[in-house]
Amino acid sequence: MLLLSAGWLGTQAPAYGQCTPTPNSGACFKAYDAVTGQELPFYLCANRPVRLRDCSGKNLDPAQIYYQRGPAITCSGFTDTATTFTPTAAGVLVITQNTQGPQGGSQGIIFSRNFEVKTTPDPGFTLTACAPGFVEVTVTDTHYDQYTVQVGTAAPVPAARNTPATYPTNGANTVTVTGRYAIASLCAGVSTRTFTPLPAPRTPVLTRLAVEGSTAQFQFGPLQPEYQYRLQLADAAATGGFRTVATVPGTATSYTLANAALPGCYRLLLQDACQPAVANSPSATVCTVSLTGTALSGRNQLNWSTGSTGPFTLTRTDGSNTVQLPLPAGTTRYEDPDVACGTTYRYRLSLATGAATSVSDEVAVTALAGPAPVAPRLTASFTLRNQIELLATGPGSGLLTYLRNGSPLATTAARSFIDSLASPTPGAELCYTVRQQDACGNRSGESTAVCPVMLEARPEAADASTIRLSWTALRGPDATAPVSYRVLVLSATNAVLSSRPVSGGGLTYLDLQPPPDQQVVCYRIEATIGALVSYSNVATVARRVQVFVPTAFTPNGDGLNDVLELKGRYLENFRFVIIDRNGQPVFQATSRTQTWDGRIGTAAPVPGTYVWRFETTDQLGNRVVQSGTVTLLR
C-alpha cells in the first residue's frame, strides 16, 4: 500500500509526485468471479469476467474508487471506476486501487495486488472407437493439471494425462474433455469431438493353411477393415498361450508367412484398436501337417503328423497324372505299392478340419528296385503304306524292346513304333511282341504275340473280272476273343468304295463284281476283336489295259462304220494318233469320245491304209504302246 503525498488521485485531483509506502492505511479490495461470485485470491481466468469489490470497511464513495490494470503498479492516470473487466492475456496482472485518503481531498491512497491470469485452450485428446458400446480416450494435453472425460450426457469421469482409458458409450457418439488448473479450478478448457461406432465384430475364419518349404500360406474368409488382425502361433510360454507373428491388413484375403515356425498351430485374432482391446475374437486354430516319405524296396512309405484332427486326403503325382490314394480312417501312415523303380513320385497330404483345410508341403520320393514291371499289351495294324504300326499300352514308363518273329527290332521309350522294313509276303505271318525294362534294369516278360492279317489278292478269271482274296487270321492280343472280318474295296486314292462283311469268320472271299472302271483293284481286310480294330496290308490286282481299233471303216454316209472310234478297257490318260503314208499325223485323240470321219481338215476322205499308234501309262506306272493299221474305204 502506498500513500501519495502530493494529494489524492481522483478524477478531480490528479496526483503528482512519488508513491511511498503507507503502512496500516486500511486500503483493501478483492476479486470475484463475475459468474459464480467465487473469490479469486490470486488466479484469474482469461476470457472470464472478474468483479472487483472494496473491502476497506470505510464509507467510500464508489464514484471515487478507481482501478488500473497493468504489468506493474500504476501511480497516475486513474480515470476508470468500473469494477468488472475480462482479462485476455496470460501472465502477471497488477491491479491498482486509488481511494480517498484520511485528509479528505488532500491525499489519495494507492493500493495494489498481484494476480496471475491463466489461459483456457481446448484440451487435446485422441479418440479410438472400440467394439460396439465402447470408446477409448487418451488425453494428450499438457496445459492443465486436472482432466475429466464425459461420453455423451454421462457424468464426467476424472482422467489422467497420456493414459488410454476405455469408456462405455451407452449409444452416444460424442466425447467431451474438460481441463482445469488445480490452483484455479474455475479456469477450464472444454473440447468436444464425435466418433463413428464400429460394426459388430465377426469371428474370423481361417480357410486354408498350406506349407511350401519354409513358407506358410494362409487364406481367410472376408475380414472387416475396421478391425485389426493378428496372425498368432500357439506358444505355451506366451501369455494366453499364443504369440503374435504377423499383423494382417483388414482388407487381405491371404497372407504369406516366410520362415514360418514348422510344425505349428496358427489362428487369426480379431481385435479393435483400443488398449487393451475390448474386442478379442480368435478364429479356430489350424495346425500344419508334416509329411515325410521314404523309398523302400518296391514301395514308398509315407508318414505324417499334425496337431489338428479330421479326415486326410493323400494325392500322388507322376508327371502330369495325379491320383488320390485310399486312406483308412485314423491312420498316420501309408505304403504305396503301385510304384515303378526309378520314377519320382510327388505326394501331398491335406487335412479337413472344420471350415479350414491344412495342406502339407510336397514330398518327392524316387522309387527303388522292386518286382519286375508288367508286360505291356501290344496291338499291330498295317498302315495304308503297308508299314506295320505297333502300339504298346499298360503301366510303367521304362524302355520298350519291340521284336518281330522273335528278333529285336528296336529299343525305345516310345509307346508306338512303325516297322517300315517288313514286306508282306503271301502266306507268311509277321508276328510281334514287346517287353519292358524299368529304370532299375528289371525286365518284364514278353507280351502276347500279335500277328496282323496278311492279305493276298489274285485274279480268279483270266481277265480278272472276278478276284479271289485270302488272308491269314488275326492273332492276339486276346487269343480267346472272336474275330470278325470285313473286305474293304479302295479307290486309287485309298478311299473306301465299299465294305463287305465276311460271314462265319472265314479267311477267303470271292469278289464277283470288282470295280469295272478301275484298272488296279485295291483291297484291305478290317479285323475286329471287341473294341480293337486291326487292318491288313493293301493287296492289289492289276488288270491289263486293252484297246480295240477296227481294221477298216467306210465314211460314205450310209450310217454304218462312218467314223473310226476307239474301244477298250481302262482307257485313261492316253494319246491316239493316225498317220498317213507320208508320215504326217492326220488325226489325234486323248478321249474315247473323239472319233475320225476320214477327213483331213476340210478335205474329203482319201481312201487308203493308215497307221495308228496308241500310248498310255497305266495305274501302276507302266508304259503301254500299241500300233496297227486301218483301211479307209469308200
C-alpha positions as CSV (number, residue, x, y, z in Angstrom):
1,M,0.0,0.0,0.0
2,L,1.3,3.4,-1.0
3,L,0.4,6.8,0.2
4,L,0.5,9.6,-2.4
5,S,2.0,12.6,-0.6
6,A,1.2,15.2,-3.2
7,G,-2.6,14.8,-3.0
8,W,-5.4,12.3,-3.6
9,L,-5.5,10.8,-7.0
10,G,-9.1,11.0,-8.2
11,T,-11.0,12.3,-11.2
12,Q,-10.9,15.8,-9.7
13,A,-7.4,15.9,-8.3
14,P,-4.7,14.2,-10.3
15,A,-1.8,13.3,-8.1
16,Y,1.8,14.4,-8.7
17,G,5.0,13.2,-7.0
18,Q,6.3,9.8,-5.9
19,C,4.3,6.8,-4.4
20,T,5.6,5.9,-1.0
21,P,4.6,3.0,1.2
22,T,1.9,3.9,3.7
23,P,1.6,1.1,6.2
24,N,-1.6,0.5,8.0
25,S,-3.6,2.6,5.6
26,G,-6.6,0.3,5.8
27,A,-7.0,0.1,1.9
28,C,-8.4,-3.2,0.6
29,F,-10.1,-4.8,-2.4
30,K,-10.9,-8.3,-3.5
31,A,-11.5,-10.0,-6.9
32,Y,-14.5,-12.3,-7.5
33,D,-15.6,-14.4,-10.5
34,A,-18.4,-12.5,-12.1
35,V,-20.4,-15.6,-12.9
36,T,-20.2,-17.6,-9.7
37,G,-19.3,-14.9,-7.2
38,Q,-16.4,-17.1,-6.0
39,E,-13.5,-15.1,-4.6
40,L,-10.3,-15.2,-6.7
41,P,-7.4,-14.8,-4.2
42,F,-4.6,-15.0,-6.8
43,Y,-5.5,-16.6,-10.1
44,L,-7.8,-15.2,-12.8
45,C,-9.1,-16.9,-15.9
46,A,-8.5,-15.5,-19.4
47,N,-11.7,-14.5,-21.1
48,R,-13.8,-14.9,-17.9
49,P,-15.3,-11.7,-16.4
50,V,-14.0,-10.5,-12.9
51,R,-15.7,-8.2,-10.5
52,L,-13.6,-6.0,-8.0
53,R,-15.0,-5.0,-4.6
54,D,-13.6,-2.6,-2.0
55,C,-13.1,-4.3,1.4
56,S,-11.6,-1.5,3.4
57,G,-14.7,-1.1,5.5
58,K,-14.7,2.7,5.0
59,N,-17.7,4.6,3.9
60,L,-16.2,5.4,0.5
61,D,-18.0,7.0,-2.4
62,P,-18.0,4.3,-5.2
63,A,-17.6,7.1,-7.8
64,Q,-14.3,7.9,-6.2
65,I,-12.8,4.4,-6.2
66,Y,-10.6,4.0,-9.2
67,Y,-8.8,0.9,-10.7
68,Q,-5.9,0.5,-13.1
69,R,-4.6,-2.8,-14.6
70,G,-1.2,-3.4,-16.0
71,P,2.1,-5.3,-15.6
72,A,3.1,-3.0,-12.7
73,I,1.8,-0.6,-10.0
74,T,0.2,2.5,-11.6
75,C,0.6,5.7,-9.7
76,S,-1.2,8.1,-12.0
77,G,-3.8,8.4,-14.7
78,F,-6.8,7.0,-12.7
79,T,-10.0,7.6,-14.6
80,D,-11.8,4.2,-14.6
81,T,-14.2,3.4,-11.8
82,A,-15.6,0.2,-13.4
83,T,-15.4,-2.8,-11.2
84,T,-16.0,-5.5,-13.8
85,F,-13.5,-6.5,-16.5
86,T,-12.4,-9.6,-18.5
87,P,-8.7,-10.4,-18.7
88,T,-7.5,-11.7,-22.1
89,A,-3.7,-12.1,-21.9
90,A,-1.9,-14.8,-19.8
91,G,0.7,-13.8,-17.3
92,V,1.1,-11.5,-14.2
93,L,-1.6,-8.8,-13.9
94,V,-1.2,-5.9,-11.3
95,I,-4.5,-4.2,-10.2
96,T,-4.0,-0.9,-8.5
97,Q,-6.8,0.8,-6.5
98,N,-6.9,4.6,-5.9
99,T,-9.2,5.6,-3.0
100,Q,-9.7,8.8,-0.9
101,G,-7.0,9.4,1.8
102,P,-7.6,10.2,5.5
103,Q,-7.3,14.0,5.0
104,G,-10.2,14.0,2.6
105,G,-9.3,15.6,-0.7
106,S,-5.7,16.4,0.2
107,Q,-4.3,12.9,-0.2
108,G,-5.2,9.6,-2.1
109,I,-4.3,6.0,-1.2
110,I,-2.7,3.8,-3.9
111,F,-3.3,0.1,-3.1
112,S,-2.2,-2.7,-5.5
113,R,-2.5,-6.5,-5.7
114,N,-0.6,-9.0,-8.0
115,F,-2.7,-11.7,-9.8
116,E,-1.8,-14.4,-12.4
117,V,-4.0,-14.8,-15.5
118,K,-4.5,-18.4,-16.7
119,T,-5.4,-19.3,-20.4
120,T,-8.1,-21.9,-21.2
121,P,-7.2,-23.5,-24.5
122,D,-9.2,-26.5,-25.8
123,P,-7.6,-29.6,-24.3
124,G,-6.1,-32.1,-26.8
125,F,-7.1,-35.7,-26.8
126,T,-7.4,-38.7,-29.2
127,L,-10.4,-40.9,-29.8
128,T,-10.4,-44.6,-30.8
129,A,-13.7,-46.5,-31.4
130,C,-13.6,-49.9,-29.8
131,A,-16.0,-52.7,-30.1
132,P,-19.7,-51.5,-30.3
133,G,-20.6,-49.8,-26.9
134,F,-17.1,-48.6,-26.1
135,V,-14.7,-45.8,-26.9
136,E,-11.1,-45.2,-25.9
137,V,-9.9,-41.7,-24.9
138,T,-6.3,-40.6,-24.4
139,V,-5.7,-37.1,-23.0
140,T,-2.6,-35.7,-24.7
141,D,-3.0,-32.1,-23.5
142,T,-0.2,-30.5,-21.3
143,H,-1.9,-27.2,-20.2
144,Y,-4.0,-28.3,-17.3
145,D,-3.5,-30.1,-14.1
146,Q,-6.8,-32.0,-14.0
147,Y,-9.0,-33.5,-16.7
148,T,-12.4,-35.1,-16.9
149,V,-13.9,-37.2,-19.7
150,Q,-17.6,-37.1,-20.5
151,V,-19.2,-39.5,-23.0
152,G,-22.5,-38.2,-24.3
153,T,-24.5,-37.0,-21.4
154,A,-23.0,-39.3,-18.8
155,A,-21.3,-38.0,-15.7
156,P,-17.8,-36.7,-16.2
157,V,-15.0,-39.1,-15.1
158,P,-11.5,-38.0,-14.0
159,A,-8.8,-38.8,-16.5
160,A,-5.0,-39.0,-16.3
161,R,-2.8,-37.4,-19.0
162,N,-1.3,-39.8,-21.7
163,T,-3.1,-42.8,-20.2
164,P,-5.6,-44.6,-22.6
165,A,-8.9,-45.4,-20.9
166,T,-12.0,-47.1,-22.2
167,Y,-15.5,-45.8,-21.6
168,P,-18.9,-47.2,-22.2
169,T,-20.9,-45.2,-24.8
170,N,-24.5,-46.2,-24.0
171,G,-25.4,-45.2,-27.5
172,A,-23.6,-41.8,-27.6
173,N,-21.2,-40.7,-30.2
174,T,-19.6,-37.6,-28.6
175,V,-16.8,-37.2,-26.1
176,T,-16.1,-34.0,-24.1
177,V,-12.8,-33.5,-22.3
178,T,-12.5,-30.7,-19.8
179,G,-9.2,-29.5,-18.4
180,R,-8.7,-27.4,-15.2
181,Y,-5.9,-26.0,-13.0
182,A,-5.6,-27.3,-9.5
183,I,-5.0,-23.8,-8.1
184,A,-7.6,-22.2,-10.3
185,S,-10.4,-24.6,-10.8
186,L,-12.6,-22.0,-12.5
187,C,-10.2,-21.8,-15.3
188,A,-11.3,-24.7,-17.6
189,G,-10.9,-25.6,-21.3
190,V,-13.6,-27.7,-22.9
191,S,-13.3,-29.8,-26.2
192,T,-16.0,-32.0,-27.8
193,R,-15.5,-34.5,-30.6
194,T,-17.7,-37.1,-32.4
195,F,-16.8,-40.6,-33.4
196,T,-18.3,-43.4,-35.5
197,P,-19.1,-46.6,-33.7
198,L,-17.6,-49.8,-35.2
199,P,-19.8,-52.5,-36.7
200,A,-20.3,-55.7,-34.7
201,P,-17.2,-57.9,-34.9
202,R,-17.4,-61.2,-36.8
203,T,-15.3,-64.2,-35.8
204,P,-12.6,-64.5,-38.4
205,V,-12.4,-67.7,-40.5
206,L,-9.1,-69.3,-41.5
207,T,-10.0,-71.3,-44.6
208,R,-6.6,-72.7,-45.8
209,L,-3.1,-73.3,-44.5
210,A,-0.6,-74.6,-47.0
211,V,3.1,-75.2,-46.5
212,E,5.7,-74.6,-49.2
213,G,9.2,-75.3,-48.0
214,S,9.7,-72.9,-45.0
215,T,6.8,-70.7,-46.0
216,A,3.2,-70.9,-44.7
217,Q,0.4,-69.6,-46.9
218,F,-2.9,-68.6,-45.3
219,Q,-6.2,-67.8,-46.8
220,F,-9.1,-66.2,-44.9
221,G,-12.8,-65.6,-45.2
222,P,-13.9,-61.9,-45.6
223,L,-12.3,-59.7,-43.0
224,Q,-13.6,-56.4,-41.6
225,P,-11.3,-53.4,-42.4
226,E,-12.5,-51.5,-39.3
227,Y,-10.7,-54.0,-37.0
228,Q,-7.1,-55.2,-36.6
229,Y,-6.0,-58.8,-37.2
230,R,-3.1,-60.6,-35.7
231,L,-1.7,-63.9,-37.0
232,Q,-0.8,-65.9,-33.9
233,L,1.2,-69.0,-33.2
234,A,0.5,-71.4,-30.3
235,D,3.2,-70.9,-27.7
236,A,2.8,-72.3,-24.2
237,A,5.3,-69.8,-22.9
238,A,3.4,-66.8,-24.2
239,T,0.6,-65.0,-22.2
240,G,-2.7,-66.6,-23.1
241,G,-0.9,-69.5,-25.0
242,F,-0.4,-67.6,-28.3
243,R,2.1,-65.1,-29.6
244,T,1.7,-62.7,-32.5
245,V,3.9,-63.4,-35.5
246,A,2.4,-61.0,-38.0
247,T,-0.2,-58.3,-38.5
248,V,-2.7,-58.9,-41.3
249,P,-4.4,-56.0,-43.0
250,G,-8.2,-56.0,-42.6
251,T,-8.6,-55.9,-46.4
252,A,-6.5,-59.0,-47.0
253,T,-7.8,-62.4,-48.3
254,S,-4.5,-64.2,-47.9
255,Y,-1.1,-63.9,-46.2
256,T,2.3,-65.5,-46.8
257,L,4.5,-66.0,-43.7
258,A,8.2,-66.5,-44.6
259,N,10.4,-68.6,-42.3
260,A,7.3,-69.9,-40.5
261,A,7.6,-72.0,-37.4
262,L,7.0,-75.5,-38.6
263,P,5.3,-77.5,-37.4
264,G,2.9,-75.1,-35.7
265,C,-0.7,-74.3,-34.9
266,Y,-2.0,-70.9,-36.0
267,R,-5.1,-68.8,-35.5
268,L,-6.2,-65.3,-36.7
269,L,-7.2,-62.9,-33.9
270,L,-9.6,-60.0,-34.4
271,Q,-9.1,-57.0,-32.1
272,D,-10.1,-53.4,-32.0
273,A,-7.5,-50.7,-31.7
274,C,-8.1,-49.9,-28.1
275,Q,-5.5,-50.6,-25.3
276,P,-6.3,-53.1,-24.0
277,A,-8.6,-54.3,-26.8
278,V,-12.3,-54.6,-26.0
279,A,-13.0,-57.0,-28.9
280,N,-10.9,-60.2,-28.9
281,S,-12.3,-62.8,-31.3
282,P,-10.0,-65.6,-32.5
283,S,-10.6,-68.0,-35.4
284,A,-10.4,-71.7,-34.9
285,T,-6.9,-73.0,-34.5
286,V,-5.4,-74.7,-37.6
287,C,-2.2,-76.8,-37.4
288,T,0.3,-77.5,-40.1
289,V,0.6,-81.1,-41.5
290,S,4.1,-82.6,-41.5
291,L,4.6,-85.2,-44.2
292,T,7.7,-87.4,-44.8
293,G,8.4,-90.0,-47.4
294,T,10.8,-92.9,-47.6
295,A,11.6,-95.3,-50.6
296,L,11.6,-98.9,-49.6
297,S,12.0,-101.9,-51.9
298,G,9.2,-101.8,-54.4
299,R,7.1,-99.3,-52.4
300,N,7.1,-95.8,-51.0
301,Q,6.3,-95.2,-47.3
302,L,4.5,-92.0,-46.2
303,N,4.3,-90.8,-42.5
304,W,2.6,-87.7,-41.2
305,S,1.7,-85.8,-38.0
306,T,-0.4,-82.8,-37.1
307,G,-1.9,-81.1,-34.1
308,S,-5.4,-81.0,-35.7
309,T,-8.0,-83.7,-36.2
310,G,-10.1,-84.6,-39.2
311,P,-10.1,-86.7,-42.3
312,F,-7.0,-86.8,-44.5
313,T,-6.6,-86.9,-48.3
314,L,-3.4,-88.2,-49.9
315,T,-2.6,-87.5,-53.5
316,R,0.3,-88.8,-55.7
317,T,1.5,-87.1,-58.9
318,D,3.5,-88.9,-61.5
319,G,4.4,-86.5,-64.3
320,S,1.1,-84.8,-65.2
321,N,-1.0,-87.6,-63.7
322,T,-2.5,-87.0,-60.2
323,V,-4.4,-89.7,-58.4
324,Q,-6.0,-89.8,-54.9
325,L,-4.8,-92.7,-52.8
326,P,-7.1,-94.6,-50.4
327,L,-6.5,-93.9,-46.7
328,P,-8.0,-95.9,-43.8
329,A,-9.7,-93.7,-41.2
330,G,-7.4,-92.5,-38.4
331,T,-4.2,-93.7,-40.0
332,T,-1.0,-91.7,-39.9
333,R,1.0,-94.0,-42.2
334,Y,0.6,-95.3,-45.8
335,E,2.6,-97.6,-48.0
336,D,2.2,-97.0,-51.8
337,P,3.0,-100.3,-53.7
338,D,2.0,-99.0,-57.1
339,V,5.3,-97.5,-58.0
340,A,7.9,-98.1,-60.7
341,C,11.6,-98.2,-60.0
342,G,13.5,-95.0,-60.8
343,T,10.3,-93.0,-61.1
344,T,9.9,-89.9,-58.9
345,Y,6.5,-89.5,-57.3
346,R,5.3,-86.4,-55.6
347,Y,2.9,-86.7,-52.6
348,R,0.8,-84.1,-50.8
349,L,-1.5,-84.6,-47.8
350,S,-4.4,-82.4,-46.9
351,L,-6.5,-82.3,-43.7
352,A,-10.1,-81.0,-43.4
353,T,-10.6,-79.5,-40.0
354,G,-13.8,-77.6,-39.6
355,A,-14.0,-74.8,-42.2
356,A,-10.3,-75.0,-42.9
357,T,-8.0,-77.2,-45.0
358,S,-4.4,-77.7,-44.0
359,V,-2.1,-78.8,-46.8
360,S,1.4,-80.3,-46.2
361,D,4.5,-79.4,-48.2
362,E,5.0,-81.6,-51.2
363,V,7.3,-84.7,-50.7
364,A,9.2,-86.2,-53.6
365,V,10.2,-89.9,-53.4
366,T,12.1,-91.8,-56.1
367,A,11.1,-95.5,-56.0
368,L,13.7,-98.2,-55.5
369,A,14.0,-101.6,-57.1
370,G,11.0,-103.8,-56.7
371,P,9.2,-106.5,-58.7
372,A,9.7,-106.7,-62.5
373,P,7.4,-104.5,-64.5
374,V,4.2,-105.8,-66.1
375,A,4.5,-106.8,-69.8
376,P,2.7,-104.2,-71.9
377,R,-0.3,-105.0,-74.1
378,L,0.6,-104.9,-77.8
379,T,-1.5,-104.3,-80.9
380,A,-0.4,-104.3,-84.5
381,S,-2.0,-103.0,-87.7
382,F,-0.9,-102.2,-91.3
383,T,-0.9,-98.6,-92.5
384,L,-2.1,-97.7,-96.0
385,R,1.6,-97.6,-97.0
386,N,1.9,-101.3,-95.9
387,Q,4.0,-100.5,-92.9
388,I,3.1,-102.2,-89.6
389,E,2.2,-99.8,-86.7
390,L,2.8,-101.2,-83.2
391,L,1.1,-99.7,-80.1
392,A,2.1,-100.7,-76.5
393,T,-0.2,-99.8,-73.6
394,G,-0.2,-100.5,-69.9
395,P,1.5,-99.3,-66.7
396,G,5.1,-98.2,-66.5
397,S,7.3,-95.7,-68.3
398,G,10.6,-97.6,-68.9
399,L,12.3,-98.7,-72.2
400,L,10.4,-100.9,-74.6
401,T,12.0,-103.5,-76.8
402,Y,9.9,-104.4,-79.9
403,L,10.5,-107.9,-81.5
404,R,9.5,-109.3,-84.9
405,N,9.2,-113.0,-85.2
406,G,11.4,-113.3,-82.1
407,S,14.2,-110.9,-83.3
408,P,14.6,-107.5,-81.7
409,L,13.7,-104.6,-83.9
410,A,14.4,-101.5,-81.7
411,T,14.6,-100.4,-78.0
412,T,12.9,-97.1,-77.3
413,A,10.8,-95.2,-74.8
414,A,8.2,-94.6,-77.4
415,R,4.9,-96.3,-76.9
416,S,4.3,-96.6,-80.6
417,F,6.6,-97.9,-83.3
418,I,6.5,-98.2,-87.1
419,D,8.1,-101.3,-88.7
420,S,8.9,-99.9,-92.2
421,L,11.2,-102.7,-93.2
422,A,8.7,-105.6,-93.1
423,S,7.4,-106.8,-96.5
424,P,4.0,-108.5,-96.7
425,T,4.6,-112.0,-98.2
426,P,1.6,-114.1,-99.1
427,G,1.2,-117.0,-96.6
428,A,4.0,-115.8,-94.3
429,E,2.9,-114.3,-90.9
430,L,4.6,-111.4,-89.3
431,C,4.3,-111.7,-85.5
432,Y,5.4,-109.1,-82.9
433,T,6.0,-109.0,-79.2
434,V,7.3,-106.3,-76.8
435,R,8.9,-106.3,-73.4
436,Q,9.6,-103.5,-70.9
437,Q,12.6,-102.6,-68.8
438,D,12.3,-100.2,-65.8
439,A,15.0,-97.7,-64.7
440,C,16.4,-100.2,-62.3
441,G,17.0,-102.8,-65.0
442,N,14.1,-105.0,-64.1
443,R,12.7,-106.7,-67.3
444,S,9.2,-107.9,-67.9
445,G,8.3,-111.0,-69.9
446,E,7.3,-110.6,-73.5
447,S,3.8,-109.6,-74.3
448,T,1.3,-111.8,-76.0
449,A,2.3,-112.2,-79.7
450,V,0.2,-110.2,-82.2
451,C,0.1,-111.2,-85.9
452,P,-1.7,-108.7,-88.2
453,V,-3.8,-110.0,-91.1
454,M,-1.7,-110.8,-94.3
455,L,-3.9,-110.4,-97.4
456,E,-3.3,-111.9,-100.9
457,A,-5.4,-111.0,-104.0
458,R,-5.2,-112.8,-107.3
459,P,-7.4,-113.0,-110.4
460,E,-10.0,-115.8,-110.4
461,A,-10.7,-115.3,-114.1
462,A,-8.1,-114.7,-116.8
463,D,-9.3,-111.2,-117.4
464,A,-9.6,-110.5,-113.7
465,S,-13.3,-110.0,-113.9
466,T,-13.5,-111.9,-110.7
467,I,-10.9,-111.8,-107.9
468,R,-10.1,-114.2,-105.2
469,L,-9.0,-112.9,-101.7
470,S,-7.3,-115.0,-99.0
471,W,-5.7,-113.9,-95.7
472,T,-4.2,-115.1,-92.5
473,A,-6.1,-115.0,-89.3
474,L,-5.5,-112.1,-86.9
475,R,-3.8,-113.3,-83.7
476,G,-3.6,-111.5,-80.3
477,P,-3.6,-109.7,-78.1
478,D,-6.7,-111.5,-76.8
479,A,-6.3,-115.1,-78.0
480,T,-9.7,-116.3,-77.0
481,A,-11.8,-113.4,-78.3
482,P,-13.8,-114.0,-81.5
483,V,-12.7,-112.1,-84.6
484,S,-14.9,-110.7,-87.4
485,Y,-13.6,-109.6,-90.8
486,R,-14.8,-107.1,-93.5
487,V,-13.5,-106.7,-97.0
488,L,-12.8,-103.1,-97.9
489,V,-12.5,-102.1,-101.6
490,L,-10.4,-99.0,-102.0
491,S,-10.1,-96.4,-104.7
492,A,-6.8,-95.3,-106.3
493,T,-6.6,-92.7,-103.5
494,N,-7.3,-95.2,-100.8
495,A,-10.9,-94.0,-100.2
496,V,-13.2,-96.9,-99.1
497,L,-15.5,-97.7,-102.0
498,S,-17.4,-100.5,-100.3
499,S,-17.3,-102.5,-97.1
500,R,-18.5,-106.1,-97.2
501,P,-18.8,-108.4,-94.1
502,V,-17.3,-111.9,-94.3
503,S,-19.7,-114.4,-92.8
504,G,-18.6,-117.2,-90.4
505,G,-15.2,-115.7,-89.7
506,G,-13.9,-117.2,-93.0
507,L,-10.4,-116.4,-94.4
508,T,-11.3,-116.2,-98.1
509,Y,-13.6,-114.1,-100.3
510,L,-14.5,-114.2,-104.0
511,D,-15.2,-110.7,-105.4
512,L,-17.6,-111.3,-108.3
513,Q,-18.0,-107.6,-109.1
514,P,-14.8,-105.7,-108.9
515,P,-15.0,-102.0,-109.9
516,P,-15.4,-102.2,-113.7
517,D,-13.7,-98.9,-114.4
518,Q,-10.6,-99.4,-112.1
519,Q,-7.6,-100.9,-113.7
520,V,-5.9,-101.6,-110.4
521,V,-8.3,-103.0,-107.8
522,C,-7.2,-102.4,-104.1
523,Y,-8.4,-104.5,-101.2
524,R,-7.9,-104.3,-97.4
525,I,-9.2,-106.5,-94.6
526,E,-10.6,-104.9,-91.4
527,A,-10.4,-107.3,-88.5
528,T,-12.3,-106.5,-85.2
529,I,-11.8,-108.0,-81.8
530,G,-14.1,-106.3,-79.3
531,A,-13.1,-102.6,-79.4
532,L,-9.8,-103.3,-81.2
533,V,-9.7,-102.8,-85.0
534,S,-6.7,-104.0,-87.0
535,Y,-6.1,-103.7,-90.7
536,S,-4.3,-105.9,-93.2
537,N,-1.9,-104.8,-95.8
538,V,-3.3,-103.3,-99.0
539,A,-3.3,-106.1,-101.8
540,T,-3.8,-105.2,-105.4
541,V,-4.8,-106.8,-108.7
542,A,-3.7,-105.0,-111.8
543,R,-5.7,-105.6,-115.0
544,R,-4.3,-105.2,-118.5
545,V,-5.1,-102.0,-120.5
546,Q,-6.8,-103.1,-123.7
547,V,-7.5,-101.0,-126.8
548,F,-9.5,-102.2,-129.9
549,V,-9.2,-100.4,-133.3
550,P,-11.1,-101.7,-136.3
551,T,-9.2,-102.7,-139.4
552,A,-11.4,-100.7,-141.7
553,F,-14.2,-98.1,-141.8
554,T,-16.3,-96.6,-144.6
555,P,-17.1,-92.9,-144.2
556,N,-19.7,-92.8,-147.0
557,G,-22.7,-91.5,-145.1
558,D,-24.7,-94.7,-145.0
559,G,-24.8,-94.7,-141.2
560,L,-22.6,-97.8,-141.0
561,N,-19.0,-97.6,-139.9
562,D,-18.9,-93.9,-140.9
563,V,-16.3,-93.0,-138.2
564,L,-13.3,-94.6,-136.6
565,E,-13.7,-94.8,-132.8
566,L,-11.6,-96.4,-130.0
567,K,-12.9,-99.2,-127.8
568,G,-11.3,-101.0,-124.9
569,R,-10.8,-101.2,-121.2
570,Y,-9.2,-98.8,-118.7
571,L,-8.5,-96.2,-121.4
572,E,-7.4,-93.2,-119.4
573,N,-4.7,-90.6,-120.0
574,F,-3.8,-91.9,-123.4
575,R,-2.7,-90.4,-126.8
576,F,-4.0,-91.9,-130.1
577,V,-2.5,-90.8,-133.4
578,I,-3.3,-91.7,-137.1
579,I,-0.5,-91.2,-139.6
580,D,-0.9,-91.1,-143.5
581,R,1.5,-92.8,-145.9
582,N,3.6,-89.6,-146.0
583,G,4.3,-89.9,-142.2
584,Q,2.1,-86.9,-141.4
585,P,-0.4,-87.1,-138.5
586,V,-3.9,-86.6,-139.8
587,F,-5.9,-87.3,-136.6
588,Q,-5.2,-87.2,-132.8
589,A,-7.4,-88.1,-129.8
590,T,-6.9,-88.1,-126.0
591,S,-10.5,-89.2,-125.1
592,R,-12.7,-92.0,-126.2
593,T,-15.4,-89.5,-127.2
594,Q,-13.2,-88.2,-130.0
595,T,-13.8,-90.0,-133.4
596,W,-12.4,-89.7,-137.0
597,D,-14.6,-89.3,-140.0
598,G,-11.7,-89.7,-142.5
599,R,-11.4,-86.0,-143.4
600,I,-8.1,-84.2,-143.3
601,G,-9.0,-80.7,-142.4
602,T,-11.9,-79.8,-144.7
603,A,-10.8,-82.2,-147.5
604,A,-12.9,-85.2,-148.4
605,P,-11.8,-88.6,-147.1
606,V,-9.0,-90.2,-149.1
607,P,-9.2,-94.0,-149.4
608,G,-6.1,-95.9,-148.4
609,T,-4.3,-97.5,-145.5
610,Y,-3.3,-95.5,-142.5
611,V,-1.0,-96.3,-139.5
612,W,-2.2,-95.7,-135.9
613,R,-0.3,-95.6,-132.6
614,F,-1.7,-95.7,-129.0
615,E,0.3,-94.7,-125.9
616,T,-0.7,-94.6,-122.2
617,T,0.7,-95.0,-118.7
618,D,-1.4,-97.4,-116.5
619,Q,-2.2,-97.0,-112.8
620,L,0.9,-98.9,-111.8
621,G,3.1,-96.5,-113.8
622,N,3.8,-98.9,-116.6
623,R,4.0,-97.5,-120.2
624,V,1.7,-99.2,-122.7
625,V,2.3,-98.8,-126.5
626,Q,0.2,-100.4,-129.3
627,S,0.1,-99.8,-133.1
628,G,-1.5,-101.1,-136.2
629,T,-3.2,-100.2,-139.5
630,V,-6.7,-99.2,-140.5
631,T,-8.1,-99.0,-144.1
632,L,-10.4,-96.2,-145.2
633,L,-12.8,-97.5,-147.8
634,R,-15.5,-95.6,-149.9
